[in-house]
Amino acid sequence: MPALEQRSIFIRSGEQQNEGVLHLQAFTPQERLVRAAKVWGLSWLLAVLSLPIIGAHWVLVPGFLLAGPIWAFKRYRTPAVPDHVTGHCPSKQEEISLPLEASDSLPMWTHCPVCHASLQLVEREQSALP
């Protein structure tokens, strides 16, 4: 089971800025290896299952066979994936929670679910930490 980590970030809207918390799922090397093996196995399973598809198997089988190790390598090199951000909206000062996709990375732009203001999520500088 991945460990849950928290990192301090800034939530910006125009000139205003608040602190927020980025919640991450961090993986151990063993968990990363298992995740990579699963995606590689799934890709090759799809290659086998696409064999009976007439005509398309000429593209699908080699595609899945090549994609398996590539996807597995990308999965193995991912030490953590973002889950969500919590904090206060700089515009309205209301508590917000922003869901994130696994492919999201900071800095990024999103919008406030309460007031629909544009928000920028930015990692805190190492020098800015107390």
C-alpha positions as CSV (number, residue, x, y, z in Angstrom):
1,M,0.0,0.0,0.0
2,P,1.5,3.4,-1.0
3,A,2.5,5.8,1.8
4,L,0.6,9.0,1.9
5,E,2.9,12.1,1.9
6,Q,2.1,15.8,2.2
7,R,4.0,18.7,0.8
8,S,3.4,22.4,1.4
9,I,2.5,24.4,-1.8
10,F,1.2,27.8,-2.7
11,I,-2.2,28.4,-4.2
12,R,-2.1,31.7,-6.2
13,S,-4.9,33.8,-7.7
14,G,-3.6,37.0,-9.3
15,E,-1.6,38.8,-6.7
16,Q,-3.1,36.9,-3.8
17,Q,-1.5,33.7,-2.4
18,N,-2.3,31.1,0.3
19,E,-0.6,28.1,1.5
20,G,-2.0,24.7,0.6
21,V,-1.1,21.0,1.1
22,L,-0.4,18.6,-1.8
23,H,-1.3,15.0,-0.9
24,L,0.8,12.4,-2.7
25,Q,0.9,8.6,-2.9
26,A,4.5,7.6,-2.6
27,F,5.7,4.2,-3.7
28,T,8.6,2.1,-2.4
29,P,10.9,0.5,-4.9
30,Q,9.1,-2.9,-4.5
31,E,5.7,-1.3,-5.1
32,R,7.1,0.5,-8.2
33,L,8.4,-2.8,-9.5
34,V,5.0,-4.5,-8.9
35,R,3.2,-1.6,-10.7
36,A,5.6,-1.9,-13.6
37,A,5.1,-5.7,-13.8
38,K,1.3,-5.3,-13.8
39,V,1.2,-2.8,-16.7
40,W,3.8,-4.9,-18.7
41,G,1.8,-8.1,-18.1
42,L,-1.5,-6.3,-19.0
43,S,0.0,-5.0,-22.2
44,W,1.2,-8.4,-23.3
45,L,-2.1,-9.9,-22.4
46,L,-3.8,-7.4,-24.7
47,A,-1.3,-8.4,-27.4
48,V,-2.4,-12.1,-27.0
49,L,-6.1,-11.2,-26.9
50,S,-5.8,-9.1,-30.1
51,L,-4.3,-12.0,-32.1
52,P,-7.7,-13.2,-33.4
53,I,-8.8,-9.8,-34.6
54,I,-8.4,-10.1,-38.4
55,G,-6.4,-7.4,-40.0
56,A,-6.0,-5.3,-36.9
57,H,-3.7,-7.8,-35.3
58,W,-0.9,-6.7,-37.7
59,V,-0.8,-3.4,-35.8
60,L,-2.2,-4.2,-32.4
61,V,0.1,-7.1,-31.5
62,P,3.4,-5.4,-32.2
63,G,2.1,-2.2,-30.7
64,F,1.2,-3.8,-27.4
65,L,4.4,-5.8,-27.4
66,L,6.4,-2.6,-27.7
67,A,4.2,-0.5,-25.4
68,G,4.6,-3.0,-22.5
69,P,8.2,-2.3,-21.6
70,I,7.8,1.4,-22.4
71,W,4.8,1.8,-20.1
72,A,6.5,-0.4,-17.4
73,F,9.6,1.8,-17.5
74,K,7.6,4.9,-17.1
75,R,5.6,3.4,-14.2
76,Y,8.8,2.2,-12.5
77,R,10.4,5.7,-12.7
78,T,7.4,7.3,-11.0
79,P,8.2,7.5,-7.3
80,A,4.9,9.3,-6.4
81,V,1.6,10.4,-7.9
82,P,-0.5,13.4,-6.8
83,D,-3.8,12.7,-5.2
84,H,-5.4,16.1,-4.3
85,V,-4.7,19.6,-2.9
86,T,-6.4,21.1,0.1
87,G,-6.2,24.7,1.2
88,H,-8.1,28.0,1.1
89,C,-9.0,29.9,-2.1
90,P,-7.0,33.1,-2.2
91,S,-10.0,35.0,-3.6
92,K,-12.8,34.0,-1.3
93,Q,-10.8,32.5,1.6
94,E,-13.0,29.4,1.6
95,E,-11.7,25.8,2.2
96,I,-11.2,24.0,-1.1
97,S,-10.2,20.5,-2.1
98,L,-8.9,20.0,-5.7
99,P,-8.7,16.5,-7.1
100,L,-5.6,15.8,-9.3
101,E,-4.8,13.3,-12.0
102,A,-1.8,11.0,-11.7
103,S,-0.3,12.7,-14.7
104,D,-0.6,16.2,-13.2
105,S,2.6,18.0,-12.1
106,L,3.3,21.4,-10.5
107,P,3.2,24.2,-11.5
108,M,-0.3,23.9,-13.0
109,W,-3.4,26.0,-13.5
110,T,-6.8,25.0,-12.4
111,H,-10.0,26.7,-11.1
112,C,-11.6,27.1,-7.7
113,P,-14.6,24.8,-7.3
114,V,-16.3,27.5,-5.1
115,C,-15.9,30.8,-7.0
116,H,-14.4,29.5,-10.3
117,A,-11.4,31.8,-10.0
118,S,-8.2,30.8,-11.9
119,L,-5.7,29.2,-9.5
120,Q,-2.1,28.4,-10.0
121,L,-0.6,25.6,-7.8
122,V,3.1,26.1,-7.2
123,E,5.6,24.2,-5.2
124,R,7.2,26.0,-2.3
125,E,10.8,27.0,-2.7
126,Q,13.2,25.1,-0.5
127,S,14.5,28.4,0.8
128,A,11.0,29.6,1.7
129,L,10.6,26.8,4.2
130,P,10.8,27.8,7.9
